[in-house]
Amino acid sequence: MDETEFWELVDAAREDAGGDPEEQADLLVERLLRLDPEAVLDFARHFESRYHRAYHWDLWGAAWVLLDGASDDAFDYFRCWLIGQGREVFEGALHDPDALAGLLDEFDEEVDGDGEDLGYAADEAYEQLTGTVAPDLDLPPAPAEPEGTPLDFENEALLAERYPRLWERFRD
């Protein structure tokens, strides 16, 4: 599976789910079950590598503004959700986290921002296909700390300055 196929699966599941992350995860599992186990592992590698790429302080700050706070777990689930939003939103957010203000059509913090189930879709599909737990993906280890410079998430003035578009749209 190449990168284009990965994003096509993510996009199709999101569109068919109407943006609901839990439904998207269920549809993704259904679609992955149509593939062979090695293709499912390829999907998992693509997902995991993007998940690690998104482990960045600047993106965590954007998640903090969007979600009105983001614990370690909440940021993990946010990164899964962000991948589920597709290539354009994902890459745009990595390049400029404040750009999420314009990249997201709607955002309901009760539903959006938590893609925990998306993070398990490939594992679930692999287990259903093979009856075994997915093997190690042979990827570099996850970073111990987020990339970039740590932010004081409790400093609202700093967050408003760092993420002016997100702050105006989601916090004012």
N, C-alpha and C positions, 0 to 999 in steps of 0.2 A: 504494500500500500504506500503510495507516495503522498506528499503533503496536500496536493489538490484533492485527492480522494478522501483524505482525512477531513478536510474542511467541508467537502460536499456532504459527507455523512452528518457532521455537526449541524450544518445549515438546514438540511432537509428535515432533520428531527426537530429542530427549533421551530421551523415554519409550521410543520404539521401539529406541533404541540401548542401553537398560538402563544409561544413565549413562556409557557409554564415550565420551570426547570425540572420539576418532578416528572411531569408527563414527557418532557424531552428525554430524560434519562431512560424511562421505560421504552420509548420508541427507539432510542439508540440501541438498547439491548436487543430489541426485536430485529433491528437491521444488522447488528453484528452477528446474530445467530445465523444469518444467511451466508456468512463468510466461513472460510476455513480457519482453524485455530491459529495458524501462523499470521494470517491477516488481522485477526483480533489482537494478537500481540503487537503487531506493527502499529495498530491504532493506539494501543496502550502506550507504546514508546513515544508516539507523536504527542499524545495528551500529556504524559509525564514530563517530557522535555519542555513543553510550553508552561506547564505548571511551575517548574523550577525557574524558567526565565522570568516569570511574573513575580518572583519573590524579591521585591524591591521596596525600599522604604517609601519612595515617592508614590508608588501605587497603593501601598498600605494607607498612606495619608488620604488619598482619594477615596478609598473604601471607607475610611473613618468618617469623612464628610458625608458620603452617600448614605451610610448606614447609621449615622449619628452614634458612632463608636464601633470599633471592630477589634475584638479579642484575637488571640492567636488562631483559635479555631474558626472564628468568623472570617478572618482573612484567608485562611485555607479554603473555606467554602466559597468565598468571593472569587478567588482565583479560578476555581472550577467553573463557577458561573460565568466569569469573564470569557473563558475559552468557549463556553457554550453560546456566547453571543456572536461568534463567527470571527473570521480572519480580520475583517476591516476594523471592527470594534476592538478586538484584542490587540492588533498591531498598533492601532491608533492610541490606545491607552498606554501601551508600553513606551511609545515614542513621547507622548505628552499626556500624563494622567488627567490633567485638567480638561483635556479635550473630550473626556467622557460626557461633559455637560452638553456637547453638541452631537455626540455619537449615539446617545441613547434617546430613543423617541419618548418612551415613558419609563418611569421607574417607581415601583411600589415596593417600599422597603419591607413590607409584609411577605411578599412573594419573591421579588427580585433580589439579587445579590447573594443568594444561598444556593449553590449548585453542588452540594455535598454528594447527592446521588449520581451526578454526572461523573464524579471522580471514581465511582465504583462500577460504572457501566461495563467497561472492558473486562474487569475481573469477573463480574457476574456472568457475562456472556461466555467467557472462556470456561468457567466452571460448568456451565450448562452444557457446553459442547463436548467437553472432555471428561467430566466427572472428577477433575483434579484442580487443585489450586494453580493459578498462573505461576510460571517459573520467574526467576529473576530476569529483569529486562536488560541486564547488562548495560545500564546507563551510568554515567558518572553519578556519584552520590549527591544528594540534595545539599545545597549550601547550608552551612551551620547558622548563618545569620543573613538577613536580607542584604542585598546589594545597596550601595549608596550610603548616604549620611542619615543617621537616625533623626527622627523628628519628635518633637514634644507634642503629642496628640492632644494634650490637655490645653495647649495654648491656642485658643480660638482665633486670636488676632493673627498668629502665624499661619494657621490653616486658611483663614480668609485671604491672606496675602498670597500664599503659595498656590491656592486653588480658587482664584477669583470667580471663574465662570461656574464651577461646581457650587461654590458657596452661595453665589447669587441665586442660582436655580433651585438648590435643594435645602438651603439653611436659612435664607432670609424670610 
